[in-house]
Amino acid sequence: MKISDVIDYSLESIAGRIKIAPSQKIADLASNNVLRSTFAITSTFAILTEELKKELIYLIQEISQTKVRKKDISALRVKLNEFILSEFKEHERHLTSLNIFTKFASPEIIKVINKEIDDTKSSVELKLLILERKLSERQWQIYWDLTKIALSAIIGGVIGAYIKSAIGS
C-alpha cells in the first residue's frame, strides 16, 4: 500500500475521532444551559484544536517509523493543512446548524478561531520539520558511512600495495 493511501485512510479515521470531544463539550454546555454563548464557540474550537494536534502529531510520529521519503513529506504537509482547514470549517458548519455560530460569531471570535487554526498548523509544521531533519540526517549518515568504507578500502589498498612492494623487493 502506498504511503499516500495510508495517510488518506488515517485522515478519514482521525476525522471521525476528533468530532467526539467537541460533541461531548456541546452536550455538557447544553445540559448547563450555556450552549448559546461565545464561550460555547471558543471552548469547542479549543477542544477541536487539542484533538487535532494530538491525532496529527501521533500520525506524523507513526509515519516517521516507516521508510518515508523526503518528497512524501511535502505531499503530507499539503494534505494535513487542507485537512486542518476542512475540519475547522466542518466544525463551524456544525455550530451553524445548531444556530450557535451565526448568533454569536463576531470579528473577535473569528480571530480566536484563526489563532486556533494557526496553533494547530504550527504544531504540525514543527513535527514535519523535525521529521525532515531526521530524514536529512539519515541520508547524510548513509553517505558518511559509504565514504568511510571507500576511504578504508583505498587506505587498505595503498597499505597492502606498499607492504607487497616492500616484501616483494
Disulfide bonds with the S-S distance in Angstrom:
none
